[in-house]
Amino acid sequence: MRLPLIVTAVCVLVAVLALRSAPSQAPAGEARPFALQDTRGTPVTDRDLRGQVVVLYFGYTFCPDVCPGELGYLARVLHALGEDAQQLAPRFITVDPQRDTAAVLDGYVPLFHPRLQALTGSPEAIAAAATTFGVTFQRVRAPGTDYDLFDHTSTIFVLDRHGHAAGRLSSRDSIARSVATLREILHRP
Amino acid sequence: MNVLLLALLPVSLFAMEVTGAFARATAPGQTTGAVFLTLVNTGAATALTGASTPAAGRVELHTHQEDAQGVRRMRAIERIEVPATGSTVLVPGGHHLMLFNLTAPLTEGGTIALTLAFADQRTVTTTVPVRWAGATAADDAACCPH
């Protein structure tokens, strides 16, 4: 006759323990692991950027319109954040390591913002990172041309301080809106 | 006799104006660049069919298409229409002039000479200022210290 009482007590105990261990934070997205390198060849993984809010854009420097436009938008947002920008890790990931050598990347990112850094890697590592973020990119050569272009998803991704997906920024949004979005993520525990 | 010949010239000969032109700064080693501008036409309908500049080996006309998944596709096009008594804009995200084989990096604060060719054999030469790499308009000052 005591069994149901014990079972009930155990269930209650388990429930209480489960509630106490549940983190009380805003819902976070999935983890976004990546294994890339900086322009010196030093490995940079998602874990290396924990503690900062990461803002990522995949692109290539041969692209003269969309990529500079998105990075320019990101630069404006970083500028508008003022001191808060110190807690962000803005990164440009090249999908074209063949043309985007370390020297080119080192000269490119400072054109936009002093905190913007480039990440690169092997084609396989970059493809893996792109897959993780759901970024589509494809090398194309239009008939009659002698150069490669990349058709690519153009999106600015945000990771919270724990490396989890925290949404996106759109250059169609006002600077103020993107600033507010980033400030909210910065203030999460 | 010469005065009579001048009177026979089409009015549209001097009717194309270029406004708001700018190029974006590039880094050493970058081989491509972009120029944006507005064409203001007070003459007959025509089309921009080509361009050249001493700053680049060649210039192509380009535009963008974005599919439903947000994938941008940039493609070369043969001509950009300019309506009669109207204007056509080449702005970020839309049409632009793409410069290939830059002879030197485009540096902010500098200028490049640009010659535009039109379907009616007109050409227009203009001086294009170079703005910061993320500029979206000709009057776009650099936002951030660098």
Interface residues (C-beta under 8 A of the other chain):
Chain A: T61 F62 C63 P64 D65 V66 P68 G69 L71 G72 Y73 A75 R76 L78 H79 T101 A103 V104 G107 Y108 P110 L111 F112 H113 P114 T136 V140 A142 T145 Y147 L149 D151 H152 T153 S154 T155
Chain B: R24 A25 T26 A27 P28 G29 Q30 T31 T32 G33 A34 H62 H64 Q69 G70 V71 R72 R73 M74 R75 A76 P92 G93 H96 M98 L99 F100 W132 A133 G134 A135 T136 C143 C144 P145 H146
